Amino acid sequence: MSQYLINGLVLSSIYIIVALGLTLVYSILDVPNFAHGELVMLGAYLGVFLIGIMGVTNYFLVLIFAVFALAGLSVLLWKFIFRPLRSAPPVTMFIAALGLVYILQSAVQLIWGKEWLSLPSPFAGSVLLGGATITHTRIFIFSLGCLLMILVSLFVYRTWLGKGIRAVSQSESGAALAGINANRMISLTFALSGALAGCAGFLLGHVTFVFPLMGFSPLLKAFAMIIIGGMGSIPGAIIGGFFIGIIETLCIAFFSAEYADIFAFGALVITLMIRPRGLMGKLE
């Protein structure tokens, strides 16, 4: 049981990183970015390319590159795709995001094919904790995940830039009257969201296989997390993430991995029946 719980916490920390990026963009646009999972997938493929093909041995350098590369790509997507569609009906932006999903998946398949790839572990060795074996790589992933949760929360709620993002998410016109440049805040939000996606993808590539459709599962889990925690809520995304991760892990321990998603999304449905708006609110 302890082994299942520890593995679940490690995966939950990655899913929460995905959910944080997703909920930040939603708080600004009020439209879910369905292409966010493909940004996670690209982060993993960057790791495969730089480590597996180019032979780069500095894992931290690769991680930093993936973070900045996906941050830049996310800003470009905002400026050239999402921003021109802001005045259009919300369904237009929704369709554009779905189009991006297929474009990015097809581009990856053209370059790398449909084969399942893997990333080598950056750290050797493991430790025993409560009868469970934890590799140093998983310790690093969980520690980095917890650090990012803290840093993102501090950034959004304790810095001037974070206050600017929250102001724009509440009222773009009101933020403009206060002298806040809404376009800059939205660009910053997309950059942060892309950076989190790149980091999550690189970490996810070390605990699962890398393939063109790998972003779909963490995206669905992230949606479940932020719906349970409240759309646009950073603390809610973290609470919902650990909730979904524990439910999924207990299902694997007592039943089968085949039913994990059923139990996870069953918990989501029950939560929405009890609290239709989730557990918490938007960025405030």
KOLLUM-965886 format. One line per 8 residues: for each residue x, y, z of N, C-alpha, C. Coordinates in Angstrom, 3 decimals. Example, Ala and Ser with C-alpha at 12.3 -4.5 7.8 and 13.67 -1.06 7.14 Angstrom:
<nodes>
13.190,-5.690,7.800,12.300,-4.500,7.800,13.200,-3.300,7.800  12.850,-2.250,7.080,13.670,-1.060,7.140,12.900,0.030,7.870 .
</nodes>
This chain:
<nodes>
0.827,-1.205,0.000,0.000,0.000,0.000,0.865,1.259,0.000  1.928,1.256,0.828,2.787,2.440,0.887,3.438,2.719,-0.462  3.780,1.647,-1.198,4.381,1.833,-2.520,3.396,2.500,-3.481  2.144,2.052,-3.457,1.118,2.642,-4.317,0.898,4.110,-3.970  0.824,4.407,-2.681,0.559,5.776,-2.262,1.701,6.707,-2.666  2.929,6.245,-2.509,4.074,7.080,-2.871,4.104,7.329,-4.379  3.877,6.260,-5.159,3.831,6.432,-6.611,2.703,7.384,-7.015  1.571,7.296,-6.317,0.453,8.177,-6.608,0.766,9.628,-6.290 .
1.481,9.863,-5.195,1.862,11.228,-4.849,2.810,11.825,-5.874  3.722,10.997,-6.395,4.657,11.478,-7.418,3.901,11.878,-8.682  2.983,11.005,-9.134,2.191,11.339,-10.318,1.296,12.547,-10.069  0.720,12.617,-8.868,-0.141,13.751,-8.538,0.626,15.060,-8.631  1.877,15.064,-8.189,2.667,16.295,-8.239,2.868,16.760,-9.676  3.026,15.810,-10.611,3.159,16.185,-12.025,1.838,16.693,-12.567  0.757,15.978,-12.257,-0.560,16.403,-12.737,-0.934,17.785,-12.194  -0.534,18.068,-10.964,-0.846,19.373,-10.383,-0.114,20.485,-11.126 .
1.129,20.217,-11.545,1.859,21.210,-12.340,1.101,21.499,-13.633  0.571,20.447,-14.265,-0.240,20.627,-15.475,-1.481,21.445,-15.152  -2.146,21.109,-14.054,-3.390,21.789,-13.679,-3.156,23.256,-13.351  -2.030,23.591,-12.744,-1.744,24.984,-12.413,-1.647,25.834,-13.674  -0.937,25.324,-14.685,-0.837,26.059,-15.940,-2.176,26.202,-16.630  -2.976,25.158,-16.571,-4.292,25.173,-17.215,-5.230,26.156,-16.523  -5.215,26.176,-15.201,-6.146,27.043,-14.462,-5.746,28.506,-14.567  -4.462,28.805,-14.737,-4.037,30.187,-14.917,-4.596,30.767,-16.215 .
-4.496,29.998,-17.296,-5.018,30.470,-18.582,-6.533,30.581,-18.537  -7.187,29.627,-17.891,-8.651,29.695,-17.797,-9.094,30.933,-17.034  -8.358,31.301,-15.995,-8.741,32.462,-15.194,-8.694,33.746,-16.009  -7.869,33.762,-17.067,-7.742,34.952,-17.906,-8.748,34.937,-19.063  -8.867,33.783,-19.751,-9.679,33.705,-20.964,-11.094,33.202,-20.727  -11.335,32.541,-19.599,-12.619,31.881,-19.338,-12.928,30.806,-20.374  -11.885,30.322,-21.060,-12.021,29.237,-22.036,-10.901,28.238,-21.769  -11.214,26.957,-21.559,-10.154,25.967,-21.331,-9.257,25.821,-22.553 .
-7.960,25.781,-22.319,-6.998,25.587,-23.399,-6.763,24.089,-23.595  -7.494,23.493,-24.528,-7.390,22.055,-24.734,-6.060,21.642,-25.372  -5.295,22.617,-25.851,-3.978,22.304,-26.413,-2.903,22.224,-25.336  -3.267,22.451,-24.084,-2.279,22.443,-23.002,-1.619,21.068,-22.854  -2.384,20.008,-23.064,-1.810,18.670,-22.975,-0.737,18.428,-24.012  -0.891,19.038,-25.198,0.125,18.878,-26.246,1.389,19.652,-25.906  1.281,20.729,-25.154,2.473,21.423,-24.686,3.239,20.545,-23.695  2.506,19.815,-22.878,3.139,18.849,-21.971,3.875,17.783,-22.785 .
3.216,17.282,-23.819,3.823,16.274,-24.682,5.098,16.804,-25.350  5.084,18.054,-25.806,6.268,18.636,-26.435,7.423,18.765,-25.446  7.112,19.057,-24.183,8.159,19.119,-23.171,8.870,17.786,-23.015  8.106,16.689,-23.079,8.707,15.360,-22.987,9.548,15.058,-24.224  9.054,15.417,-25.398,9.799,15.148,-26.628,11.070,15.988,-26.735  11.049,17.185,-26.171,12.286,17.966,-26.131,13.352,17.242,-25.319  12.908,16.628,-24.210,13.847,15.838,-23.423,14.396,14.659,-24.196  13.528,13.965,-24.925,13.962,12.828,-25.752,14.961,13.281,-26.801 .
14.669,14.418,-27.440,15.547,14.909,-28.507,16.915,15.307,-27.971  16.925,16.089,-26.890,18.191,16.611,-26.395,19.023,15.551,-25.681  18.359,14.684,-24.921,19.096,13.674,-24.153,19.342,12.413,-24.983  18.271,11.894,-25.609,18.397,10.635,-26.328,19.059,10.743,-27.680  18.868,11.877,-28.377,19.396,12.014,-29.739,20.647,12.891,-29.778  20.588,14.064,-29.140,21.732,14.970,-29.165,22.793,14.608,-28.132  22.434,13.769,-27.172,23.412,13.308,-26.198,23.766,14.308,-25.116  22.870,15.248,-24.831,23.125,16.215,-23.755,23.049,15.491,-22.417 .
24.033,15.653,-21.581,24.085,14.919,-20.310,23.654,15.757,-19.113  23.562,17.059,-19.286,23.158,17.928,-18.180,21.631,18.003,-18.134  21.034,17.224,-17.242,19.568,17.148,-17.165,18.949,18.481,-16.756  19.598,19.200,-15.866,19.045,20.471,-15.417,19.029,21.488,-16.556  20.048,21.447,-17.412,20.088,22.331,-18.570,18.951,22.002,-19.535  18.686,20.711,-19.735,17.591,20.288,-20.610,16.251,20.717,-20.026  16.095,20.565,-18.717,14.853,20.976,-18.064,14.623,22.475,-18.232  15.660,23.265,-18.026,15.534,24.721,-18.179,15.199,25.075,-19.624 .
15.835,24.396,-20.572,15.547,24.664,-21.985,14.093,24.345,-22.313  13.599,23.208,-21.815,12.204,22.832,-22.068,11.248,23.866,-21.478  11.567,24.363,-20.290,10.717,25.358,-19.643,10.640,26.630,-20.483  11.798,27.159,-20.912,11.812,28.411,-21.670,11.258,28.218,-23.084  11.540,27.078,-23.703,11.040,26.826,-25.056,9.517,26.768,-25.077  8.924,26.077,-24.123,7.464,25.969,-24.086,6.826,27.274,-23.632  7.523,28.037,-22.790,7.008,29.355,-22.419,6.934,30.255,-23.649  7.987,30.242,-24.467,7.988,31.048,-25.681,6.935,30.601,-26.671 .
6.798,29.278,-26.855,5.787,28.761,-27.772,4.388,29.138,-27.303  4.144,29.063,-26.011,2.829,29.397,-25.479,2.489,30.867,-25.728  3.475,31.751,-25.586,3.245,33.172,-25.860,2.928,33.383,-27.339  3.628,32.664,-28.218,3.353,32.770,-29.648,1.938,32.299,-29.980  1.504,31.230,-29.331,0.137,30.749,-29.548,-0.877,31.801,-29.122  -0.596,32.480,-28.025,-1.500,33.540,-27.569,-1.556,34.692,-28.578  -0.391,35.144,-29.035,-0.348,36.325,-29.887,-0.909,36.081,-31.280  -0.681,34.893,-31.823,-1.053,34.665,-33.218,-2.323,33.836,-33.396 .
-2.806,33.190,-32.328,-4.004,32.352,-32.465,-5.108,32.808,-31.519  -4.839,32.823,-30.231,-5.897,33.109,-29.264,-6.241,34.598,-29.188  -5.246,35.459,-29.236,-5.519,36.891,-29.125,-6.397,37.410,-30.258  -6.137,37.057,-31.544,-7.021,37.546,-32.608,-8.458,37.039,-32.497  -8.691,35.980,-31.705,-10.025,35.403,-31.597,-10.773,35.862,-30.347  -10.221,36.792,-29.596,-10.846,37.191,-28.337,-12.210,37.842,-28.548  -12.369,38.558,-29.663,-13.640,39.219,-29.926,-14.667,38.283,-30.550  -14.232,37.077,-30.934,-15.138,36.099,-31.527,-15.884,35.354,-30.414 .
-16.942,34.623,-30.765,-17.645,33.820,-29.747,-16.697,32.824,-29.080  -16.929,32.491,-27.813,-16.029,31.577,-27.095,-15.826,30.233,-27.797  -16.849,29.757,-28.505,-16.715,28.466,-29.173,-15.635,28.510,-30.245  -15.366,29.697,-30.809,-14.319,29.831,-31.823,-12.944,29.532,-31.237  -12.675,30.086,-30.057,-11.402,29.818,-29.385,-11.297,28.353,-28.979  -12.415,27.779,-28.601,-12.458,26.365,-28.238,-12.081,25.500,-29.443  -12.641,25.815,-30.610,-12.342,25.062,-31.833,-10.883,25.260,-32.243  -10.372,26.475,-32.082,-8.969,26.742,-32.409,-8.032,25.898,-31.548 .
-8.368,25.757,-30.250,-7.547,24.938,-29.355,-7.565,23.475,-29.783  -8.745,22.988,-30.180,-8.822,21.600,-30.664,-8.020,21.421,-31.941  -8.057,22.433,-32.816,-7.247,22.361,-34.025,-5.763,22.278,-33.714  -5.325,23.039,-32.710,-3.927,22.978,-32.297,-3.543,21.589,-31.804  -4.477,20.926,-31.123,-4.212,19.576,-30.626,-3.804,18.664,-31.783  -4.587,18.663,-32.849,-4.316,17.772,-33.978,-3.084,18.214,-34.757  -2.847,19.513,-34.850,-1.666,20.000,-35.557,-0.389,19.570,-34.846  -0.338,19.773,-33.534,0.861,19.426,-32.766,1.074,17.914,-32.713 .
-0.010,17.154,-32.565,0.129,15.699,-32.569,0.647,15.197,-33.911  0.108,15.726,-34.987,0.538,15.299,-36.324,1.983,15.688,-36.591  2.388,16.892,-36.139,3.765,17.332,-36.343,4.748,16.412,-35.625  4.402,16.017,-34.387,5.276,15.120,-33.632,5.357,13.749,-34.304  4.230,13.250,-34.796,4.234,11.950,-35.465,5.056,11.989,-36.747  5.056,13.100,-37.467,5.862,13.215,-38.681,7.354,13.197,-38.362  7.713,13.784,-37.227,9.134,13.878,-36.872,9.632,12.611,-36.185  8.898,12.130,-35.183,9.363,11.009,-34.367,8.593,9.708,-34.610 .
7.493,9.765,-35.332,6.697,8.560,-35.536,5.782,8.281,-34.354  5.165,7.108,-34.373,4.210,6.741,-33.334,4.821,5.844,-32.262  6.120,5.568,-32.346,6.753,4.672,-31.393,6.767,5.271,-29.987  6.706,4.379,-29.014,6.796,4.800,-27.613,8.271,4.904,-27.240  8.658,6.060,-26.746,10.040,6.321,-26.369,10.126,6.477,-24.853  11.322,6.607,-24.346,11.495,6.765,-22.899,12.699,7.646,-22.623  12.705,8.243,-21.454,13.824,9.056,-20.999,14.592,8.308,-19.917  15.911,8.293,-19.987,16.682,7.639,-18.916,16.580,8.423,-17.624 .
16.681,7.713,-16.510,16.580,8.359,-15.201,17.807,9.228,-14.942  17.602,10.446,-14.488,18.742,11.333,-14.244,19.550,10.961,-13.006  18.929,10.239,-12.071,19.612,9.891,-10.827,19.559,8.385,-10.618  20.651,7.833,-10.176,20.702,6.406,-9.872,20.424,6.187,-8.391  20.017,4.949,-8.067,19.824,4.597,-6.675,18.412,4.815,-6.196  18.150,4.306,-4.987,16.822,4.418,-4.383,16.958,4.343,-2.870  15.865,4.653,-2.182,15.838,4.571,-0.724,14.597,3.799,-0.301  14.642,3.233,0.899,13.499,2.526,1.461,12.786,3.426,2.458 .
11.455,3.504,2.337,10.671,4.333,3.238,9.352,3.630,3.533  9.191,3.169,4.774,7.954,2.514,5.161,7.649,1.267,4.347  8.662,0.531,3.978,8.456,-0.670,3.181,8.342,-0.422,1.701  8.428,0.828,1.264,8.330,1.171,-0.155,9.702,1.591,-0.678  9.951,1.272,-1.920,11.195,1.654,-2.572,10.945,2.902,-3.410  11.698,3.947,-3.133,11.549,5.214,-3.850,12.861,5.535,-4.558  12.813,5.654,-5.862,14.019,6.014,-6.603,14.339,7.484,-6.368  15.599,7.817,-6.531,16.021,9.208,-6.358,15.364,10.115,-7.402 .
15.081,9.547,-8.578,14.408,10.331,-9.616,13.015,10.739,-9.159  12.279,9.811,-8.551,10.930,10.130,-8.078,10.965,11.117,-6.909  11.979,11.003,-6.067,12.130,11.980,-4.979,12.342,13.370,-5.555  13.181,13.449,-6.591,13.436,14.731,-7.241,12.162,15.289,-7.872  11.399,14.435,-8.560,10.170,14.877,-9.218,9.169,15.419,-8.196  8.968,14.673,-7.111,8.015,15.108,-6.097,8.478,16.394,-5.418  9.774,16.487,-5.127,10.304,17.686,-4.468,10.154,18.904,-5.374  10.472,18.730,-6.664,10.347,19.839,-7.596,8.880,20.231,-7.766 .
7.991,19.239,-7.801,6.571,19.523,-7.916,6.069,20.345,-6.744  6.447,19.952,-5.525,6.032,20.709,-4.336,6.625,22.116,-4.341  7.876,22.233,-4.786,8.512,23.554,-4.851,7.767,24.462,-5.828  7.378,23.914,-6.980,6.657,24.719,-7.969,5.286,25.132,-7.458  4.615,24.250,-6.719,3.321,24.628,-6.129,3.485,25.838,-5.219  4.531,25.823,-4.410,4.771,26.926,-3.480,5.131,28.198,-4.248  6.043,28.074,-5.229,6.505,29.249,-5.964,5.379,29.889,-6.774  4.562,29.067,-7.430,3.457,29.619,-8.216,2.453,30.322,-7.298 .
2.156,29.696,-6.166,1.230,30.317,-5.218,1.773,31.647,-4.701  3.061,31.688,-4.347,3.671,32.926,-3.874,3.686,33.981,-4.970  3.972,33.562,-6.192,4.020,34.509,-7.309,2.652,35.147,-7.550  1.620,34.336,-7.578,0.283,34.844,-7.888,-0.275,35.694,-6.764  -0.033,35.296,-5.513,-0.686,35.965,-4.387,0.204,36.931,-3.618  1.519,36.957,-3.917,2.403,37.796,-3.106,3.261,38.766,-3.934  3.168,38.755,-5.266,3.972,39.665,-6.081,3.072,40.629,-6.838  3.669,41.749,-7.284,2.898,42.737,-8.033,2.420,42.167,-9.362 .
3.273,41.382,-10.022,2.860,40.784,-11.286,1.703,39.814,-11.066  1.775,39.056,-9.992,0.684,38.146,-9.672,-0.605,38.892,-9.391  -0.492,40.010,-8.691,-1.685,40.820,-8.429,-2.255,41.386,-9.726  -1.349,41.695,-10.680,-1.813,42.169,-11.975,-2.580,41.098,-12.734  -2.082,39.873,-12.681,-2.785,38.762,-13.329,-4.148,38.552,-12.689  -4.208,38.601,-11.359,-5.492,38.429,-10.672,-6.459,39.552,-11.006  -5.937,40.765,-11.139,-6.798,41.896,-11.475,-7.392,41.733,-12.870  -6.570,41.311,-13.823,-7.063,41.110,-15.191,-8.071,39.972,-15.233 .
-7.848,38.928,-14.430,-8.780,37.801,-14.426,-10.136,38.203,-13.858  -10.148,39.179,-12.949,-11.403,39.632,-12.365,-12.130,40.613,-13.280  -11.403,41.586,-13.811,-12.014,42.594,-14.689,-10.919,43.245,-15.524  -10.913,42.932,-16.814,-9.881,43.490,-17.680,-10.005,45.003,-17.799  -11.237,45.498,-17.903,-11.433,46.952,-18.010,-11.063,47.646,-16.699  -11.418,47.040,-15.578,-11.052,47.609,-14.286,-9.548,47.636,-14.090  -8.860,46.589,-14.527,-7.402,46.552,-14.426,-6.774,47.636,-15.291  -7.363,47.868,-16.488,-6.843,48.916,-17.372,-6.978,50.283,-16.733 .
-8.093,50.536,-16.023,-8.288,51.809,-15.337,-7.259,52.013,-14.232  -6.767,50.909,-13.663,-5.748,50.982,-12.615,-4.336,51.065,-13.186  -4.222,51.156,-14.523,-2.917,51.295,-15.156,-2.218,49.983,-15.452  -2.933,48.873,-15.430,-2.343,47.564,-15.699,-2.507,47.231,-17.177  -1.419,46.861,-17.815,-1.448,46.480,-19.226,-1.958,45.043,-19.329  -3.201,44.897,-19.774,-3.831,43.576,-19.790,-3.114,42.624,-20.735  -2.692,43.114,-21.899,-2.026,42.239,-22.863,-0.720,41.687,-22.312  0.021,42.526,-21.576,1.261,42.042,-20.976,0.976,40.996,-19.902 .
-0.053,41.220,-19.120,-0.395,40.264,-18.066,-0.842,38.924,-18.673  -1.600,39.003,-19.768,-2.049,37.768,-20.415,-0.869,37.043,-21.039  0.039,37.785,-21.668,1.241,37.158,-22.230,2.070,36.493,-21.143  2.192,37.165,-20.003,2.925,36.593,-18.870,2.238,35.320,-18.377  0.910,35.342,-18.344,0.160,34.160,-17.903,0.389,32.992,-18.835  0.359,33.239,-20.137,0.609,32.176,-21.102,2.047,31.664,-20.990  2.996,32.573,-20.772,4.388,32.144,-20.609,4.540,31.242,-19.397  3.926,31.629,-18.274,4.001,30.809,-17.066,3.312,29.470,-17.279 .
2.172,29.488,-17.955,1.455,28.245,-18.230,2.285,27.319,-19.104  2.907,27.865,-20.157,3.748,27.044,-21.026,4.973,26.512,-20.310  5.571,27.337,-19.439,6.738,26.892,-18.671,6.380,25.715,-17.773  5.221,25.794,-17.114,4.781,24.692,-16.260,4.502,23.436,-17.093  3.929,23.620,-18.284,3.664,22.472,-19.161,4.963,21.815,-19.599  5.965,22.627,-19.975,7.249,22.063,-20.383,7.925,21.297,-19.265  7.869,21.848,-18.051,8.455,21.176,-16.894,7.716,19.869,-16.609  6.375,19.921,-16.624,5.577,18.722,-16.345,5.833,17.637,-17.377 .
5.940,18.012,-18.652,6.197,17.024,-19.691,7.541,16.355,-19.536  8.556,17.146,-19.224,9.891,16.573,-19.034,9.909,15.614,-17.850  9.241,15.983,-16.762,9.193,15.101,-15.590,8.361,13.855,-15.868  7.240,14.044,-16.573,6.372,12.904,-16.872,7.079,11.888,-17.755  7.969,12.354,-18.615,8.711,11.442,-19.482,9.629,10.503,-18.731  9.904,10.792,-17.450,10.773,9.927,-16.651,9.994,8.878,-15.863  8.669,8.982,-15.824,7.880,7.991,-15.085,6.908,7.246,-15.993  6.823,7.646,-17.251,5.957,6.947,-18.197,6.597,7.017,-19.576 .
5.967,6.409,-20.571,6.506,6.440,-21.921,6.154,7.762,-22.604  6.967,8.100,-23.600,6.756,9.319,-24.384,6.194,8.914,-25.741  5.002,9.414,-26.066,4.355,9.106,-27.345,3.428,10.262,-27.706  2.989,10.370,-28.965,2.261,11.562,-29.409,0.970,11.857,-28.657  0.312,10.847,-28.108,-0.963,11.067,-27.424,-0.816,11.131,-25.910  0.406,11.272,-25.406,0.630,11.193,-23.961,0.036,12.387,-23.207  -0.226,13.506,-23.890,-0.762,14.671,-23.211,-2.231,14.575,-22.884  -2.938,13.586,-23.479,-4.383,13.500,-23.299,-4.757,13.130,-21.866 .
-4.103,12.123,-21.307,-4.443,11.665,-19.959,-4.173,12.724,-18.891  -2.974,13.336,-18.838,-2.771,14.373,-17.816,-3.681,15.579,-18.003  -4.080,15.871,-19.259,-4.998,16.983,-19.481,-6.357,16.692,-18.865  -6.866,15.461,-19.072,-8.153,15.093,-18.482,-8.073,15.112,-16.960  -6.966,14.577,-16.416,-6.805,14.588,-14.961,-6.741,16.029,-14.449  -6.048,16.903,-15.192,-5.948,18.301,-14.772,-7.316,18.970,-14.775  -8.143,18.674,-15.789,-9.496,19.222,-15.819,-10.292,18.754,-14.602  -10.166,17.475,-14.289,-10.874,16.956,-13.113,-10.407,17.662,-11.847 .
-9.100,17.890,-11.740,-8.552,18.542,-10.549,-9.080,19.956,-10.377  -9.053,20.741,-11.468,-9.436,22.142,-11.324,-10.955,22.305,-11.224  -11.712,21.332,-11.734,-13.162,21.391,-11.562,-13.519,21.083,-10.112  -12.852,20.070,-9.546,-13.093,19.746,-8.139,-12.666,20.904,-7.251  -11.513,21.485,-7.546,-10.998,22.560,-6.709,-11.599,23.910,-7.003  -12.278,24.061,-8.145,-12.826,25.360,-8.531,-12.061,25.927,-9.698  -12.733,26.176,-10.818,-12.071,26.679,-12.015,-11.401,28.013,-11.720  -10.097,28.075,-11.982,-9.359,29.308,-11.751,-8.730,29.420,-10.382 .
-8.853,28.414,-9.538,-8.311,28.474,-8.179,-7.015,27.675,-8.084  -5.935,28.336,-7.699,-4.652,27.642,-7.552,-4.652,26.709,-6.338  -5.068,27.162,-5.154,-5.154,26.214,-4.029,-6.110,25.068,-4.332  -7.200,25.371,-5.035,-8.159,24.327,-5.385,-7.563,23.286,-6.311  -6.727,23.732,-7.262,-6.079,22.791,-8.182,-5.148,21.844,-7.425  -4.449,22.382,-6.428,-3.537,21.549,-5.637,-4.322,20.548,-4.800  -5.392,21.017,-4.135,-6.216,20.111,-3.328,-6.859,19.049,-4.208  -7.431,19.484,-5.331,-8.055,18.530,-6.246,-7.060,17.545,-6.817 .
-5.817,18.000,-7.024,-4.785,17.112,-7.565,-4.450,15.968,-6.631  -4.228,16.284,-5.377,-3.916,15.221,-4.428,-5.138,14.331,-4.184  -6.324,14.914,-4.241,-7.553,14.129,-4.067,-7.688,13.094,-5.179  -7.537,13.544,-6.430,-7.637,12.628,-7.571,-6.518,11.596,-7.527  -5.304,12.030,-7.183,-4.171,11.104,-7.149,-4.347,9.996,-6.131  -4.848,10.335,-4.945,-5.055,9.329,-3.906,-6.175,8.366,-4.293  -7.285,8.907,-4.836,-8.394,8.055,-5.278,-7.917,7.073,-6.346  -7.157,7.575,-7.311,-6.663,6.716,-8.393,-5.721,5.653,-7.859 .
-4.852,6.023,-6.933,-3.889,5.075,-6.389,-4.581,3.986,-5.572  -5.567,4.362,-4.770,-6.298,3.364,-3.983,-7.044,2.391,-4.890  -7.557,2.887,-6.007,-8.234,2.003,-6.955,-7.258,0.981,-7.530  -6.060,1.442,-7.882,-5.055,0.519,-8.429,-4.667,-0.523,-7.382  -4.570,-0.088,-6.110,-4.151,-1.002,-5.049,-5.199,-2.068,-4.771  -6.481,-1.694,-4.743,-7.531,-2.625,-4.329,-8.257,-3.287,-5.497  -8.218,-2.661,-6.666,-8.950,-3.229,-7.796,-7.999,-3.486,-8.962  -7.938,-2.571,-9.916,-7.076,-2.756,-11.077,-6.802,-1.400,-11.693 .
-5.652,-1.291,-12.365,-5.316,-0.044,-13.038,-6.297,0.284,-14.155  -6.990,-0.740,-14.678,-7.950,-0.521,-15.756,-9.129,0.329,-15.303  -9.428,0.304,-13.989,-10.578,1.044,-13.475,-10.186,2.350,-12.793  -8.912,2.719,-12.864,-8.442,3.901,-12.148,-9.152,5.161,-12.623  -9.261,5.340,-13.938,-9.902,6.539,-14.467,-11.388,6.575,-14.110  -12.022,5.405,-14.064,-13.442,5.354,-13.706,-13.646,5.873,-12.287  -12.805,5.433,-11.358,-12.936,5.871,-9.969,-12.580,7.354,-9.839  -11.537,7.795,-10.562,-11.123,9.191,-10.461,-12.226,10.121,-10.944 .
-12.795,9.824,-12.102,-13.833,10.689,-12.636,-15.174,10.444,-11.951  -15.351,9.258,-11.341,-16.527,9.038,-10.506,-16.502,9.955,-9.298  -15.298,10.133,-8.721,-15.156,11.066,-7.605,-15.459,12.485,-8.048  -15.080,12.823,-9.284,-15.384,14.143,-9.827,-16.893,14.356,-9.937  -17.593,13.367,-10.464,-19.043,13.483,-10.633,-19.732,13.645,-9.278  -19.312,12.846,-8.297,-19.917,12.933,-6.960,-19.669,14.310,-6.353  -18.438,14.834,-6.533,-18.124,16.157,-6.002,-19.004,17.226,-6.625  -19.217,17.148,-7.932,-20.047,18.137,-8.614,-21.509,18.012,-8.206 .
-21.947,16.802,-7.869,-23.318,16.632,-7.397,-23.503,17.304,-6.031  -22.453,17.231,-5.208,-22.528,17.838,-3.879,-22.307,19.345,-3.950  -21.250,19.744,-4.707,-20.913,21.163,-4.858,-20.761,21.467,-6.338  -21.814,21.890,-7.026,-21.764,22.089,-8.479,-20.670,23.036,-8.951  -20.242,23.955,-8.113,-19.213,24.908,-8.515,-17.821,24.531,-8.003  -17.664,23.302,-7.546,-16.377,22.895,-7.037,-16.203,23.291,-5.591  -15.007,23.112,-5.094,-14.748,23.388,-3.691,-14.342,24.837,-3.434  -13.757,25.507,-4.447,-13.252,26.846,-4.223,-13.581,27.721,-5.437 .
-13.212,28.999,-5.392,-13.580,29.930,-6.450,-12.426,30.287,-7.369  -12.588,31.426,-8.095,-11.585,31.874,-9.053,-10.465,32.632,-8.359  -9.481,33.064,-9.181,-8.405,33.876,-8.659,-8.960,35.154,-8.077  -8.611,35.412,-6.833,-9.082,36.628,-6.168,-7.941,37.262,-5.392 .
</nodes>
